[in-house]
Structures are given as structure tokens and as C-alpha cells.
Amino acid sequence: MTTMLGLSLTGRRVVFVGGGAVAARRLGRFLDEGADVRIVSPELGDAMRAAVAAHGLTWASREARRDDIADAWLVHTATGIPRVDAAVAAWCESERVFCVNTSDGAHGTARLTAETRSGDVIVGVASDAGVDPRRAVRLRDAIAAALRAGMLPLRRRRRGGGRVDLVGGGPGPADLMTVRGRRLLAEADVVVADRLGPVDVLHELEPGVEVIDVGKQPGHHPVTQDEINALLVAHARAGKRVVRLKGGDPFVFGRGGEEVAACHAAGIPVEVVPGLTSIVSVPQAAGIPVTHRGVSGGLHVANGQGPITPSTRAALGDDAITTVFLMGVAALPRIVEAARAGGAPLERPVAIVERGHTPQQRTTRSTLATVLADAAAAGVTNPAVIVIGEVARAGLLLAPAEERERVIR
């Protein structure tokens, strides 16, 4: 029978007998723990020699002796010679020191688990009967994948220590979120969520997680930005882990900077997790590259709700620049007027991609000459991304049939 324990080896002596590849692969775990590592081996392989030099480890260049295990909390023997490893294991047995014997792991007094980490959680996999490292690694990898996907309960009860994490959720599909974002959601006590982004992941949260909807729509902001800031601070001050879940990236027209500043002003720890911004991901979903060699060598991004600046006007008139507008459907007449004033030709391609990366995705292809009429005829609405430039030309990457298929899926 095997009992799995979590051992703290920080500052405690761990003796490695043997300096080959196996020992080198396992050494890092103990160095990360801050163990006092000593190595006993007549020779060292290249990897172990590099580790000794990099970390200033003590190395006894000789055969192991019984007194080498004195004051050791754990011994790892991996000489590749079964009789030597067996002798080291026997010394450890008599001295009541746990020993990992790589020559015969089933008979060692300790085993290393196949390990994965997610935040402050460590998961180890070991077999109770016999040794099957490949099986343990396969199971470890499956657990790691589930942890990365946020499918396992990572939330823990806390006293104090509240914090805020601004998580960019990307354009919508949960599998386009970052691994870190999914993990932080699984650890959250409170999620303050926008209307856009991966709202489906909210259904995967534990029942006790509080979800606060602060979604904004054009012309309708039921929760002001100041109120959102106050919510984040109040829940963090109550000792809760707060995730501010946003669509796209928090720092791209997401007012993430204002939320970070509010947390800093209140003395609340805050971090930002980047997200896949709709500037590139939504056009990509429609087969539009925002830059393309020989077609567009630059990208200009603008908020359609703001004024048309001289730099935006210049970008619209530049044949080699792609201009992308977010939140610009209502401003489309102003955008077209600015493009014409900036010298853009009437045949300049325009693409409006609505609800990118969702089953309702739709792309309207047009030009500056006809886009107002085409958008009105199609009934274009937000959320949408407007792409103006030669990269928006139909057939650049996808044939019309391929584009229709992409929209349907």
C-alpha cells in the first residue's frame, strides 16, 4: 500500500546518488522547492553538470558511502547500477530516511508522482500497485488538460487576501480563451461579466460563485463604469477572488485601464490577463487578414464612437494600411465621409463582420461607394467589426463558396 503525502523540502537536504539523465530530469523539481541538494557520483552527464554549475550545487566526485545520507530528509538514487541503488536504499531503510530507488521503484520507500500544477494547486498521480510511469503520465496529462480548460473545481475558501483579475475572454468561444483565464475563472468567488465574450463559461462555474452582469449595450449602460469599479473593490475588500470577465482584451477599448487604476487607488492587488482582441480575431473568422504581404503593411485601429482624428483620416486614404473600426456601425456615414475626404478611392473594399466566431456570424462585402446602402439593406447591427482596405477584397484568401461555408458553420 502507498500513502501519498505532500512534503515540504525547502531548506532540507536531498541527496542525489548518480548524475545521469534520469537524475537531471528530476532535479528541477527539488530545486524549485528550494531543497538543499547534494550530489554524489563519480561522473556527471552534461545536463547534470550544467545544473551543478548554474545553481552552485555541492558535488562529491566519488562512489556513494553510507555517511552520505547523514542528515538527509530524502535520498534519490539513480546510478543505473541495480546493486548500487539497492545498497543505497538499504542504508536509507536502516537510517529511516525515505528513498526513491529508480532501479526498482516498486520497492523504494518513496516514489515521485507524475505532477501538474494549476495556481496553488498541485496534483500528483502515482500507482498503488507496481510501477507504470507511462500510465501515470497519461492520467496526469488528462487532469492537466481539464485544469487548463477550467473544468475542475479550483475554488477554495479564503479568509482575507482578496484580489481582482481582469480576464480578456476573446471573441466568444470558450476554447479561444487563454489557459490562465480559464484557471482564474475556476478559482473565482465573484465574476463580474460583460455582455460580450465567452458567456458560456459562466455555466461551468461552481454553484456558489456569484455572477454579476454589468453588460453594456449601445445607448444603454445599466451599470456605470464608476459602479463597476466600486463593485470590484468592494468584493475584493471582502476577501474574495474577483474575476472581471471581458470580451476581447481588457486594454483594447475595454476600459481595463480605468479598472486597474481604481484597484490600485484602493490598494487592491490586480492583474490583467490578455485576451484575443476582436481587431484581428473577428476579421480572421471571415477569412480577412488585417495585414498581408504585398497588400497591407500596416494596421490602424479606431473607436467608431469617437471623433475621426487626422491620423485615422490619413490611414483611410493610405492604400497600404488596413483600418479597423470597433463599435462603428452607427458611425458608418461619418467613417465613409472621412475616408472620401482623406483621398480614399470609392472602390476601396469594405467588409463588415457581425458577431464574429458565433453561429450567427455574417459578413457584408462592399466598397466605399455602396457600403451605406449595402449595410442598410442587410440590416447590419452591432456587435460588428468594420474593415476598410485592400485586405477586405472578396476572394483575397477565400473563394466565395468557401466564405459562405465559413459563415454558415
N, C-alpha and C positions, 0 to 999 in steps of 0.2 A: 504494500500500500504506500501511496505517496501523499504527503500533505504539502500543499502549495503555500508558501509564505512570501510576504513582501519584506525583503531585508534591506536595511539601510547600511550601506558600506562606506559612507562618506567619512573620510579621515581614518578608516580602518584598513588594516593590512590585508592585501590579497596577493598571494604568491602564485606566479605563473611558472610552472615547470615545463620547459620546452619553448622553443622560439620559432616554430614553423608557421605555416599558413593558417592552420586552424586556430592557434593561439592569437595570431594577429587579427583574424576576423572577429574574435570575441573580445579582444582587449578594449575596444572603444566603449563598450557598454560600461565597463568598470571605470574607465577614465571619465566618462560623462557623469558618473555617480560621485566622482571626487575621491575614489578609493586610493589608498597608499599602495601602489602596485610595485612589487619586486619581481624580477625575472631571474630564473636560474636555468642556464642552458649553455652547453659548450659552444654552440654556434647560434647565430640568428639568421633567419631569412631576411630578404630585402625589406619586406613590409614591416616586420618587427623591428629591424634595425632603424628604419625611418621613424617609427613611433618612439623608440628609445631616445633618438636624437631630438625629435620635436618636443617631447614632453619632459626631457631630463630624467628619465626613469633609471632606477638602480638596476644594474645587470651584473650578476655573478657569472663569469665566463668559465663554467666548470660543470661537472656532474652534480646532481642534487644530493644533499645529505639530509639526515633526519633533523638536524638542528635548523634547517632552512624553514621549517614550518613553525618554529617557535614564534609566539605572539601573532600568528596568522588567524584571521577570522574565517577565511575561506582559501582553499587551495584549488587551482585549476591545473591538472596535469595533462599534457598533450605532446608527449615526446615522440609518439609514433612507434614506440617500442613497448609492447604489452607488459613485459616483465618489469620494466622500469616504472610504468604507470601504476601497475599493481602494487609495487613496493611503496610508492608514494602514498597510494590510497590506504595501504595497511598502516603506515606511520600515522596518517591522519586519524584513522579509526582508533588507534591506541591513545592518541592525544585528544580525542573528542573534538576534532576540527573537521568541519564539513568539507568534502572533496568532490569536485567534478572530474570524473575519470573518463576521458574521451575514448579510451581504448575499449572500455566496457561500461557504457553509460548506465545500463540496466542495473549494474552492481555498485555504482557510485552512491555515496550518501547524499549527493546533491545533483541536480540537473538544471541546465539553463533552459528556460522556456523560449518558445517562439513568441516574440514580443511585438506589440504595436502600441502606439500612444496616440491619444487624442486629447489635447489640452492637458489637464491634470490627471487624466485617467490613463492607467497602464493596464493592458490586457495581456496575460501570458497564457500560452497553450502548452500543455505537457501531457504525455501519455502515462496512465497509471500502471499499465502492464506492458513491459517491453519497451523498446525504443524505436520510434518510427518518425524521424525528423521531417521527412517529406510530408507525411500526413499532417503533422503539427503545423508546418509552414502553410500548407493549403488552407487549413482551417483559420490560421492567423490572418492570412490574406483576405479570406472571405469576411471575417469580422472587421478588418481594417476598411474594406470597401463599404461595408454597412455603416461604419462610423463616419467615413467621409461623406456618405450620402445623407447623413443626419437621420438615419432610420432607427437608431438605437437610443435609448433614454440616457442622456448625459447630464440632465439637470440634477443639481444637488441642492440640498437645503443649506442655507447660509445664515450666518449671523454677521451683519455688517459687511463691509467690503463691496458695496455696490459700485457699478461701473456702467458705462454706455459704450456700445459698439455700433457704429454706423456701417451697415452692410449694404453694399451695392448688389442688387438682385439680378442685374442684367435685364434682357429684353422680355423675359416672361417664363420660358421653360425652366423647370427646376434643374435640369441637367446642364444648364448653361451658367448656373451659379458656381462660385468658387468653393473649393473644399473647405476653406476656413469659414466662409459664410454659413455653409450648412452645419458645421460643427457648432458655431456660436448660437445658431438658432436652436439647436438641440439642447444647449446649456441655459437658454434664456428663462427668466422668470416672467418677463414682460416683453411683448413685441409691439412696437408702435409702427404700424404699417401704412404704406401709401396705397393709392388706388391701382397704380401700375406696378409691374414687376411680377415676381413669382408667387402669386397669391395662393396657388395650390399647395405650397409647402406649409401653409398655415394649418391645413387639415391634418398634417402629420405631427403636430405638436402634442405634448402631453396634455391631458385634460385640465391640469391645474395652471397652465400657462395663461396669463391674461393677455388678450389681443385687443389693442386699441386702434380703431380705424380712424385715421386722420386724412384720408384721401381727398385730394382736391380735384375739382373739375373746372373747366373754363368758366369763369364768371361766378363760381360757387365754391367758396372756401369756408366750410363749416367750422374748421378749427384753424385759427390763425397761426402764423409761424411763431409768434411770441408764446402762444398757448402750447404749441408743440415743444418748444424749448423748456417751458416750465414743467411739462409732463416728464420729460427725460430726466431733469434734475431732481424732481420730487421722488420719483420711483428709485433712482439711484441712491438718493439720500436715505431712503428707507431700507437700504442694504440689498437691493435687488439687482440682478443682472439684466440690463435693458438692451434689447436689440432694436435699433431704428432701421427698419427694412424699407429700402427704397428701390425703385426701378432704375435700371441703368447704373450709373456711377454716382456716388454721393456728391462728388465735386464737379459734376458736369450739369449745370442748371438744376441741381438738386438741393440747393441751399444748405448743403452739408457743412460748408464753412461757418455759417451762422450758428449751426447746432454745436459744432466743435467749440466755437468761441464762447457760447453760453455755458457749456460744461466746464471749460477752463475757468471762466469767471466764477463759477460756483465751487471750484475745487474738486470737480468730479473727474476721475480717470476716464479717458475717452480714447478710442482708437477707430481708425477708418479702414474698412476692407473694400478694396476696389471692386468694381463690377464692370461687366461688358457693356459699354455705352452704346446706346441706340444710334449714335452718329455713324458708326461703322457696321453694327450688327444688323440693323434693320435694312439698309440698302443691300447688305450681303445676302439677306434672306431672299431678296428679289433678284439675286444674280448681278448686283451692281457693285463693282469695286470702287471705293472712293478715290483711290489712286490707281493708275495703270500706266505702265511704261509706254511712252510714245503718245499717250492720250492726255493724262493728267499727272503733273508732277508736284501738286500741292493741294492742300485742303484748307478751306476756310469755313468756320462754324459760326452760326449766329442764332440768336434767340428771336423767333419771329414776333414775339410780343414787345420787343424793344424797338428803339429807333433804328433806321437804316443808317449806319455810320459810313464815313468816307471809305474806310478800309473794306467794308462789305460791298460797297458800290464798285470799288476797284476790282475786287475779286470776281464779281459777277461779269465784269467786262473783259476779264482775262481768259483767253482761250485755253490756257494750260492749268487752270485752277478749277477744282470742284468746290462748289458752295453748297453747304448743307444747312437747312433751317429746321430747327425743332420748334414745336408749338407755333407753326406758321400758317395753318390753314386759313384762319380769319384774316391774316395779313397778306394773303396771296396777291391781291391787287397792288398793294404797296411794293411788294417784292418785285413783281413784274415791271412796274413803273421804274423802280430803281435800277433794274437790270438794263432796261432800254436806255435810261439816262446815262448809265455807265458805259454805253457803247456795245452792249451785247447784241449779237445779231438775232433777228426774230426766229431763225431756225435753230437757235440753241436748244438742245434737248432738255427736257424736264421730266422727272419721274416723281410721283407721289406714292409713297408706300404706306398704306394704312395697316395698323395692328400687326406689325411685323412679328414673325415667329409664333403666330397663333393660327388656329384653323380658319379664322376669318380674314387672314391676310389678303390684301388686294393691291395691285399696282396699276396706277393710271399713267400711261406714257403719253407725252405731248411735247410741245415746243413753247417757247415764249409767246409765239404768235397766237396760239389757240388754247393755252392751258387754262385760262379763266373759263372759257366756255366748256372745255372738256371736264374740268373739275366740277362745275355746276351740273353738267349732265350726269356725271357719275355719282353725284351726291357725296363728295368727299367730306369726311369728318375726322376730327381728332380721335385717338392719337395717330399722328402721321408724321412721317419724315419727308421733307421736300429736298430733292437732289437736283441741282442745276449744273450742267456741264456736259462735256462730251461723253463722260462715262455713263451717262443716263440714256445714251442712244440705244434703241431697241436692237437686239442681235449682237451687241458687243461681245458678250460671253455666251448667252443662251439663245438658241433658236426660239421663235415664237411658240412652238409646240412645247418645248422644254419649260418655257416660262409659265405657260398655262398649267402644266403639270405641277410645277413648284408651288404655284398659288393654291391649287386645289388641295395638295397634301397639307 
